[in-house]
Amino acid sequence: MIARIWSGESSLWRLLLPLSWLYGLVSGAIRLSYKLGLKRAWRAPVPVVVVGNLTAGGNG
């Protein structure tokens, strides 16, 4: 299914394309608000460790 969507053979891209535009618009607006100083980054009062990409059961 993903291969068909990626190659353009599926009509699902017609549904996902406007959603991707909306996502890009919102994320761009948020980025711009930080650049213009309308939003400020929050600093934690203690050191923070971030762990990502954990999986259970294997990756393939």
Secondary structure, 3 states (H helix, E strand, C coil): CHHHHHHCCCCHHHHHHHHHHHHHHHHHHHHHHHHCCCCCCCCCCCCCCCCCCCCCCCCC
